[in-house]
Amino acid sequence: MHTLTELRALLDTHGLAPRKSLGQNFLIDANLARKLVEASAVGAGDAVLEVGPGAGALTETLLELGCRVIACEMDAGLCALLRERFGGRITLIEGDCLAGKHKLNPAIVQAVGESPFRLVANLPYNAATPLMTLLLLETPNCSGMFVTIQKEVADRLGAGPGSKDYGPLSVIVGAFASVRRIALAPPECFWPRPQVTSAMVAVERRPDPLTDDPSALEAVTQRAFQQRRKMLGSSLGRGFPWPDPEMAAQRPEELSPAQFAALAQAARRAGLVDAI
């Protein structure tokens, strides 16, 4: 793990500096980095996806454990640095981790294949929510995500019904995974310092997901929360095939992920998913 002095020197040597346009905030707290890797429980031979590897501090730790690392980095200068540091010891993908809002970069899909893998990363803030949602909904061989993200996003991931942070992301995560907080990461743990507090979380896939139709769950949940203060009867329509009629008189933040899964199943059976 790089100290701030070591990181500055490494970047200076390559003529690089943090780029605000890419949301680059390098983790410089070795204890927190260790906690993140330990929480992931990765070891020799495990496939790990790292998005936003930066200068390769986490990458180096993962390689020391014997992991097979697939790293995706947008910054061309940092990619050159990573190639120099690690050569063929990692699979490096230069570009965005996303190919549009609802699709992973095909190079990532090809690199991970169908074998199980875990995401271990200090994620760029703007990529966190869409990437984690895609991995949960459309990438079943991603068994877990161990990431540093903005605290507000972490709060939404683990929020329960009735809380102010509960929303579509909470429902989707709750249907497919369990969430636990690893640690808080205040601004001084990064360089440059972000203006927000971060959190490290573990999102581990459930062996018994609440639904086998992620697209239906996403459609129903998004529609319900578009007007979160309205009763579900207004947002989904009085003609909706309610599994429990009392749901129509409830607001979306009152329903659990299991209840949303039941709504999605009812919508699918009635052929209403595409019309929502």
C-alpha positions, 0 to 999 in steps of 0.5 A: 500500500502506498503512503501519500509520499510514495504515491505522489512520487510514483505519479510524478515519475510518470507525469501524472496527477489526480484527475478531478474529471474522472473522480480520482481519489486514491485510497492512502489508508493502509489499515482500511485497504487491509480491512477491505481485502480481508473482508472479501476473503479472496485467496490464491486462484480467486478471480477478482474484478478491480474497477478503478485500480488507480496506481495499483495499491490494491492490485498489488495486495491482491496479486500477493494473495495469488488472485487472478486480477482483472483490472479496468481503468479509464485513465490512459496514463494510469494504464501505462503505469499499471502495465509497467508495474504488473505487465502480464500479471494482470488482465488490464482493460483500458476503458469504461467499466460500462458500455452504456447505462445498462451494459457492462464493458464486453471486455470485462464480460469476456475476461471474467467468463462464466467462472465465479468472481468478486469485485474488490475495488475503491470505486469511482463514485459515478460508477458505483450505483450502475455497476453494482446494480448490473453485477447484481441483476445480470451477472450471477457469477459475481458472488460478492462486492467489497467496495469503497463507495460514497457513504450516502450510497452505502446507506441506500444499499443497506436501508430497510423499509420505512427509512429515509434512505430506502428506495429502488436500490435498497429493494434490488439489493435486498432481493439478491444480496445481504449488506454489511458495513466494513468501515467508514472512510473519512476524507483524510483517508484519500488523496486528494480529499473528497468532499464527502465521507465514504464507506466500505461495504460488503454486498454478498449474493444470497443463495436464495434470491427473492425473485428469478426475474430481475427485470420485472422487479426493477421495472415495478420498483422504479415505477413505484418509487417515481412518486414515492409519496403516493399510494401504490394504487395510484402509481401502479394503477387500480387494475394491478393484480395485487397479491394482497389488496392492502398493498394498494393503500400503502406507500412504496417505502412501506413494502419490504423487498419480499413484497416487491418481489411478489408484486413483480411476480404478479405483474409478470404473470399478468403480462404487465411488465413491459407496460409498466 
